[in-house]
Amino acid sequence: MTSVLALIGAAGAASTLELLQLSPPGWGANLLRGLMNSILIASGAFGLGICIGIFGAYGKLYGGPVLRDLLGIYTTVVRAVPELVLILILYYAVTDAVNQLLISFGYARIQLSGLAAGIAVLGVVQGAYATEVLRGAILAVPAGQIEAARAMGMPAGLLARRITLPAMLSFAMPGLANLWLVATKDTALLAVVGFGELTQETRQAAGTTKAYFTFFMAAGMLYLTLSIGSGLLFGRIEKWARRGQPEVRG
């Protein structure tokens, strides 16, 4: 009986390895391709979100009443509506609106690539959260540093580049690290529009082979590996950003 169970276990392990190998009939290459697409989209969306966040944070803090109100509506709506609903709205409705506008001006319809659309959609979502993260980090910068720079006649752009942005980085890093992890997981939502990121590739592999447990466990391990690696990287960046500051233990 023991030998039979051992043979069954060995056969199952061999079958799992065959399914996950990189060359056909394995689906390992598909999973890795999906992981790379997820990382690429998350990186683009994270970068776009930070750019939007910097503009949004400065606009909320130093902009006029109209700009502050518009940014307040943007951050409130995006943070209130589930990401999946926003993805569907932005992916389909905005694409259709752009095409209708092009047609009205006599131009042909365009088809956005899944990569560009994924980065744009998640970037808009990331931007709303990054706005609040960076706004809080800017407010945490000691007022004396900013007042001293202004007293020396430093222009606003130079003050932001040399004083505010470097000083607020250490305060913003924990929040930005969390936003990066959210971006990597939110790429899975793009499966609903058929983009070939990790979750979509996993669904295709599992649906074809019926080995759902094997492939979704493999995808979970890939996401976990990405999260651990990202945590280590952001930890080093935060340590660099806090150089010269008193060590905080928690």
C-alpha positions as CSV (number, residue, x, y, z in Angstrom):
1,M,0.0,0.0,0.0
2,T,2.8,2.4,0.9
3,S,4.6,1.7,-2.4
4,V,1.4,2.3,-4.3
5,L,0.9,5.7,-2.6
6,A,4.6,6.6,-3.3
7,L,4.1,5.7,-7.0
8,I,1.0,7.9,-7.2
9,G,2.8,10.8,-5.4
10,A,5.7,10.5,-7.8
11,A,3.4,10.4,-10.8
12,G,1.6,13.5,-9.5
13,A,4.9,15.4,-9.0
14,A,6.1,14.4,-12.4
15,S,2.8,15.6,-14.0
16,T,3.0,18.9,-12.1
17,L,6.6,19.5,-13.2
18,E,5.6,18.7,-16.8
19,L,2.8,21.2,-16.7
20,L,5.1,23.9,-15.3
21,Q,8.1,23.4,-17.5
22,L,9.1,26.1,-19.9
23,S,8.8,24.2,-23.1
24,P,5.6,22.6,-24.5
25,P,3.5,20.9,-23.3
26,G,4.4,22.9,-20.2
27,W,2.9,26.3,-19.5
28,G,5.8,27.8,-17.5
29,A,6.8,30.2,-20.3
30,N,3.3,31.5,-20.5
31,L,3.2,32.2,-16.8
32,L,6.5,34.0,-16.9
33,R,5.4,36.0,-19.9
34,G,2.3,37.0,-17.9
35,L,4.4,37.9,-14.9
36,M,6.6,40.2,-17.0
37,N,3.5,41.9,-18.5
38,S,2.2,42.4,-15.0
39,I,5.5,44.0,-13.9
40,L,5.6,46.1,-17.0
41,I,2.1,47.4,-16.5
42,A,2.6,47.9,-12.7
43,S,5.9,49.9,-13.4
44,G,4.3,52.1,-16.0
45,A,1.2,52.7,-13.9
46,F,3.2,53.4,-10.7
47,G,5.4,55.9,-12.6
48,L,2.4,57.6,-14.1
49,G,0.7,57.6,-10.7
50,I,3.6,59.3,-9.1
51,C,3.7,62.0,-11.8
52,I,0.0,62.6,-11.3
53,G,0.5,62.5,-7.5
54,I,3.2,65.1,-7.5
55,F,1.0,67.5,-9.5
56,G,-2.0,66.6,-7.5
57,A,-0.3,67.1,-4.1
58,Y,1.1,70.5,-5.1
59,G,-2.2,71.5,-6.6
60,K,-4.1,70.6,-3.5
61,L,-1.6,72.5,-1.3
62,Y,-0.8,75.5,-3.3
63,G,-3.3,75.7,-6.2
64,G,-6.2,78.0,-6.5
65,P,-9.7,77.2,-5.3
66,V,-11.0,75.7,-8.6
67,L,-7.9,73.5,-9.0
68,R,-8.2,72.3,-5.4
69,D,-11.9,71.5,-5.9
70,L,-11.2,69.6,-9.1
71,L,-8.5,67.5,-7.5
72,G,-10.7,66.9,-4.5
73,I,-13.4,65.5,-6.8
74,Y,-10.8,63.3,-8.6
75,T,-9.3,61.8,-5.5
76,T,-12.7,61.3,-3.9
77,V,-14.3,59.6,-6.9
78,V,-11.3,57.3,-7.6
79,R,-10.9,56.2,-4.0
80,A,-14.6,55.7,-3.6
81,V,-15.3,53.6,-6.7
82,P,-14.0,50.0,-6.8
83,E,-11.0,49.6,-9.1
84,L,-12.7,47.0,-11.2
85,V,-15.6,49.4,-12.0
86,L,-13.1,52.2,-12.8
87,I,-11.1,49.9,-15.1
88,L,-14.2,49.0,-17.1
89,I,-15.3,52.6,-17.3
90,L,-11.9,53.9,-18.3
91,Y,-11.1,51.1,-20.7
92,Y,-14.3,50.9,-22.6
93,A,-16.0,54.3,-22.1
94,V,-13.0,56.5,-22.5
95,T,-11.7,54.5,-25.5
96,D,-15.2,54.8,-27.1
97,A,-15.3,58.6,-26.3
98,V,-11.9,59.1,-27.9
99,N,-12.9,57.2,-31.1
100,Q,-16.2,59.2,-31.3
101,L,-14.2,62.4,-31.0
102,L,-11.8,61.3,-33.8
103,I,-14.7,60.3,-36.0
104,S,-16.4,63.7,-35.5
105,F,-13.2,65.3,-36.8
106,G,-13.0,63.0,-39.8
107,Y,-10.3,60.7,-38.5
108,A,-10.4,56.9,-38.3
109,R,-11.0,54.9,-35.2
110,I,-8.0,53.7,-33.2
111,Q,-7.4,50.6,-31.2
112,L,-5.5,51.2,-28.0
113,S,-3.0,48.4,-27.2
114,G,-3.7,46.5,-24.1
115,L,-0.3,47.6,-22.6
116,A,-1.0,51.3,-23.1
117,A,-4.6,51.0,-21.9
118,G,-3.6,49.0,-18.8
119,I,-0.9,51.5,-17.8
120,A,-3.2,54.5,-18.4
121,V,-6.1,53.0,-16.5
122,L,-4.1,51.9,-13.5
123,G,-2.0,55.0,-13.6
124,V,-5.1,57.2,-13.1
125,V,-6.2,55.0,-10.1
126,Q,-2.7,55.1,-8.7
127,G,-2.5,58.9,-9.1
128,A,-5.4,59.5,-6.8
129,Y,-3.8,57.6,-3.9
130,A,-0.4,58.9,-4.7
131,T,-1.8,62.5,-4.4
132,E,-2.8,61.9,-0.8
133,V,0.4,60.0,0.1
134,L,2.6,62.8,-1.3
135,R,0.5,65.6,0.1
136,G,0.9,64.1,3.6
137,A,4.6,63.7,3.0
138,I,5.0,67.3,1.9
139,L,3.1,68.5,5.0
140,A,5.5,66.4,7.2
141,V,8.6,68.4,5.9
142,P,9.7,70.8,8.7
143,A,8.3,74.2,7.9
144,G,11.6,75.8,8.9
145,Q,13.4,74.3,5.9
146,I,10.9,75.7,3.5
147,E,10.8,79.1,5.1
148,A,14.6,79.3,5.1
149,A,14.7,78.5,1.4
150,R,12.1,81.1,0.7
151,A,14.0,83.7,2.8
152,M,17.0,83.1,0.6
153,G,14.9,83.9,-2.5
154,M,14.8,80.4,-3.9
155,P,12.3,80.1,-6.7
156,A,9.3,77.7,-6.2
157,G,10.6,75.2,-8.8
158,L,14.1,75.1,-7.3
159,L,12.7,74.9,-3.8
160,A,10.6,71.8,-4.7
161,R,13.6,70.1,-6.5
162,R,16.2,70.8,-3.8
163,I,14.3,71.0,-0.6
164,T,10.7,69.7,-0.6
165,L,10.9,66.6,-2.8
166,P,14.1,65.2,-1.3
167,A,13.0,65.9,2.3
168,M,9.5,64.4,1.9
169,L,10.9,61.2,0.3
170,S,11.5,59.4,3.6
171,F,8.0,60.2,4.7
172,A,6.4,59.1,1.5
173,M,8.3,55.8,1.0
174,P,6.1,53.5,3.2
175,G,3.0,54.7,1.4
176,L,4.6,54.5,-2.1
177,A,5.8,51.0,-1.3
178,N,2.3,50.0,-0.5
179,L,1.0,51.6,-3.7
180,W,3.5,49.6,-5.7
181,L,2.2,46.4,-4.1
182,V,-1.4,47.4,-4.9
183,A,-0.4,48.1,-8.5
184,T,1.1,44.7,-8.9
185,K,-2.1,43.1,-7.6
186,D,-4.4,45.4,-9.5
187,T,-2.9,44.2,-12.8
188,A,-4.9,41.0,-12.2
189,L,-8.1,43.0,-12.7
190,L,-7.1,43.7,-16.3
191,A,-7.9,40.0,-17.0
192,V,-11.6,41.1,-17.3
193,V,-10.6,43.0,-20.5
194,G,-8.6,40.1,-21.9
195,F,-5.1,41.4,-21.4
196,G,-2.5,38.7,-21.1
197,E,-1.1,39.4,-17.7
198,L,-0.3,36.7,-15.1
199,T,-3.8,36.0,-13.9
200,Q,-5.2,35.8,-17.5
201,E,-2.3,33.5,-18.5
202,T,-3.0,31.4,-15.4
203,R,-6.7,31.1,-16.2
204,Q,-5.9,30.0,-19.8
205,A,-3.4,27.4,-18.6
206,A,-5.7,26.1,-15.9
207,G,-8.8,26.0,-18.2
208,T,-6.9,24.1,-20.9
209,T,-5.3,21.5,-18.6
210,K,-8.0,21.5,-15.8
211,A,-5.1,21.6,-13.4
212,Y,-6.5,24.6,-11.5
213,F,-4.8,24.0,-8.2
214,T,-1.4,23.6,-9.8
215,F,-1.5,26.8,-11.9
216,F,-3.2,29.1,-9.4
217,M,-0.7,27.9,-6.7
218,A,2.1,28.7,-9.1
219,A,0.7,32.1,-9.8
220,G,0.3,32.8,-6.1
221,M,3.9,31.9,-5.5
222,L,5.0,34.2,-8.3
223,Y,3.0,37.1,-6.8
224,L,4.5,36.3,-3.4
225,T,8.0,36.3,-4.8
226,L,7.4,39.6,-6.5
227,S,6.0,41.1,-3.2
228,I,8.9,39.9,-1.1
229,G,11.5,41.2,-3.7
230,S,9.7,44.5,-3.9
231,G,9.6,44.8,-0.1
232,L,13.3,44.3,0.1
233,L,14.0,46.8,-2.6
234,F,11.8,49.5,-1.1
235,G,13.3,48.8,2.3
236,R,16.7,49.7,0.9
237,I,15.4,52.8,-0.8
238,E,13.7,53.9,2.4
239,K,16.9,53.3,4.3
240,W,18.8,55.5,1.8
241,A,16.1,58.2,2.0
242,R,16.4,58.2,5.8
243,R,20.2,58.6,5.8
244,G,21.3,61.1,8.4
245,Q,18.0,60.9,10.2
246,P,17.5,59.4,13.7
247,E,16.7,55.7,13.4
248,V,13.1,54.8,14.0
249,R,12.3,51.4,15.5
250,G,8.8,50.0,15.3
